[in-house]
Structure formats: structure tokens, C-alpha cells
Amino acid sequence: MSFEVLACQLMHFGPHPTISGRITGVVRVRIREQFQGNVTEYSLDLPVRADCGKVPHEQVRTALLSHAAHQLNKLKARHSDPLPAAAE
């Protein structure tokens, strides 16, 4: 089974409606998976957030994309673990 991230794009972001200093947004991720000979490509929209306060635009983008990368690493770890083999 393979799991490959093809692209990442920050779709939109803005201040959280009630928590000051928090920025929320959505990152669209394009993924390709191969499992038992079948190749599937799909998009995921990941909700992201960062508690960065008032910082330049580039730092906000970096913080939100970092949060998305963290979520993708957890997802990839779950999908990449080999299945246990039954004892004979």
C-alpha cells in the first residue's frame, strides 16, 4: 500500500470568530493511494488552525500549512503500517 501527497494548497483562512489570536482555515490536499493494484487519487479538505496572533501573512500561511502537514503525517502513519500476519 502506498500513500503519496501530490499537492497542498491553502484555500482560505481568517480570524477565529470567538478566540482572539487564533487563525482558522482550510487546506486542500491531493492524495494518491495504491492498494491491491488499484490506484486512487482524491482530494481532502483539512480544517487547520494556528494560535499565532498578529503576525505577517507569510508566517500565518506557514503555521497553517505546518498544521496540515502534522495531520497528514498522522494519517500516513496509520495507512502505511503493515498489517499483522496471522500465525500459522
C-alpha positions in Angstrom: 0.0 0.0 0.0 1.4 3.4 -0.9 0.2 6.8 0.2 1.6 9.8 -1.6 0.8 13.5 -1.2 0.7 15.2 -4.6 -0.2 18.8 -3.7 -1.1 21.1 -0.9 -3.0 24.4 -1.2 -4.2 26.8 1.4 -7.8 27.6 0.2 -8.8 30.3 2.7 -8.1 31.5 6.2 -9.2 34.2 8.6 -9.5 35.0 12.3 -11.5 32.7 14.6 -14.9 34.2 15.4 -14.6 33.9 19.2 -10.9 33.1 20.1 -8.6 36.1 19.7 -5.2 35.3 18.3 -6.4 32.1 16.6 -6.4 31.8 12.8 -8.5 29.1 11.1 -8.6 27.9 7.5 -8.8 25.0 5.1 -6.0 23.3 3.3 -6.9 21.2 0.2 -4.6 18.2 -0.2 -4.4 16.0 -3.3 -3.5 12.3 -2.5 -2.7 9.2 -4.5 -3.1 5.8 -2.9 -2.3 2.4 -4.3 -3.8 -0.6 -2.7 -4.0 -4.2 -4.1 -3.3 -2.9 -7.6 -5.9 -0.1 -7.6 -4.7 3.5 -7.8 -7.0 6.1 -6.4 -6.5 9.9 -6.4 -8.7 12.1 -4.3 -8.8 15.5 -2.5 -9.1 16.1 1.2 -10.1 19.4 2.7 -8.4 19.6 6.1 -9.5 22.2 8.7 -6.5 23.9 10.1 -5.8 26.3 12.9 -2.9 28.2 14.4 -2.5 30.3 17.6 -0.1 32.9 16.1 -1.7 36.2 17.0 -0.9 39.2 14.7 2.0 38.2 12.5 2.8 38.7 8.8 0.8 36.9 6.2 3.7 34.5 5.3 4.0 33.3 8.9 0.3 32.6 9.1 0.4 30.6 5.9 3.5 28.6 7.2 1.7 27.9 10.5 -1.5 26.7 8.8 0.4 24.5 6.3 2.5 23.1 9.2 -0.7 22.1 11.0 -1.9 20.4 7.8 1.5 18.6 7.4 1.2 17.3 11.0 -2.3 15.9 10.3 -1.1 14.3 7.1 1.8 12.6 8.8 -0.6 11.1 11.3 -2.8 9.9 8.5 0.1 8.5 6.5 1.4 6.6 9.6 -2.0 4.9 10.0 -2.1 3.9 6.4 1.5 2.8 6.0 1.7 0.4 8.9 2.0 -3.2 7.6 -0.9 -5.4 8.6 -0.1 -8.1 11.1 0.3 -11.6 9.7 -1.6 -14.4 11.2 0.5 -17.0 13.0 0.4 -20.5 11.5 
